[in-house]
Amino acid sequence: MHLTIVAKPKKKQEKVVQIDPTTYAVSIKEPPIDGRANDAIIKSLSKYFSISPSQIALISGHTAKIKVVEVPDHLVNFELLPKQKSLF
């Protein structure tokens, strides 16, 4: 399944916010230099979805704020558990 990610680098607080079923805003502390922001986005999404970072692939938008990532199909109807909500 492909998700659209709106990257927000150089923020004070890291968080993931679902905008609609396939669009997420990801705030990260890392600057967009040498792919560090992309790595941080994948790491944040893996924590958010409770999956391994290797299960998330950056498809397009390597140097853009709007990115497309691929995640496992079982996340189509993903809902946060109360414990996960406290993390973000």
VMD Tcl script that draws the C-alpha trace (Angstrom):
set ca {
  {0.00 0.00 0.00}
  {1.32 3.46 -0.86}
  {1.07 6.33 1.61}
  {1.64 10.01 0.95}
  {3.90 11.64 3.52}
  {4.21 15.36 4.16}
  {7.68 15.81 5.62}
  {8.28 18.50 8.23}
  {12.01 18.52 9.02}
  {13.84 20.50 11.72}
  {10.94 20.50 14.22}
  {11.40 20.49 17.98}
  {9.07 17.53 18.54}
  {8.81 14.34 16.51}
  {5.28 13.20 15.70}
  {3.12 11.48 13.11}
  {-0.35 12.83 12.34}
  {-2.85 11.09 10.09}
  {-4.48 13.60 7.72}
  {-6.63 11.09 5.84}
  {-6.51 7.30 5.34}
  {-3.48 7.46 3.03}
  {-1.83 10.77 3.98}
  {0.32 11.43 7.02}
  {2.28 14.45 8.25}
  {5.58 13.48 9.84}
  {7.48 16.01 11.95}
  {11.11 15.12 12.62}
  {14.09 16.78 14.29}
  {16.61 15.90 11.58}
  {17.50 18.43 8.86}
  {17.02 17.50 5.19}
  {20.73 16.90 4.63}
  {22.31 13.76 3.15}
  {19.11 11.71 3.52}
  {19.02 12.08 7.30}
  {15.44 13.36 7.20}
  {14.32 10.42 5.04}
  {15.87 7.96 7.48}
  {14.18 9.71 10.40}
  {10.81 9.63 8.62}
  {11.10 5.89 8.05}
  {12.10 5.39 11.69}
  {9.15 7.48 12.94}
  {6.69 5.64 10.70}
  {8.02 2.28 11.85}
  {7.42 3.27 15.49}
  {3.96 4.64 14.63}
  {2.88 1.46 12.82}
  {4.84 -0.89 15.13}
  {6.67 -2.51 12.22}
  {10.29 -2.91 11.25}
  {11.89 -0.03 9.33}
  {12.87 -2.55 6.64}
  {9.15 -2.99 5.85}
  {8.90 0.65 4.76}
  {10.29 1.72 1.38}
  {10.64 5.26 0.10}
  {9.21 5.14 -3.43}
  {9.45 8.79 -4.52}
  {10.16 12.25 -3.16}
  {13.71 11.60 -1.99}
  {14.46 15.34 -2.12}
  {10.92 16.72 -1.77}
  {8.65 17.48 1.18}
  {5.87 15.35 -0.33}
  {6.98 11.71 -0.35}
  {5.43 8.37 -1.25}
  {6.29 5.34 0.86}
  {5.23 1.73 0.56}
  {4.08 -0.15 3.66}
  {2.62 -3.64 4.14}
  {-0.98 -4.06 2.94}
  {-2.24 -5.19 6.36}
  {-1.99 -1.55 7.51}
  {-4.93 -0.50 5.29}
  {-7.35 -0.36 8.24}
  {-4.72 0.62 10.81}
  {-5.95 2.13 14.07}
  {-3.78 3.28 16.94}
  {-4.07 1.45 20.20}
  {-4.36 3.64 23.33}
  {-0.75 2.81 24.23}
  {0.45 3.95 20.79}
  {-1.54 7.20 20.97}
  {0.46 8.24 24.01}
  {3.66 8.00 21.95}
  {2.55 10.57 19.37}
}
mol new
graphics top color blue
foreach p $ca { graphics top sphere $p radius 0.5 }
foreach p [lrange $ca 0 end-1] q [lrange $ca 1 end] { graphics top cylinder $p $q radius 0.2 }
display resetview
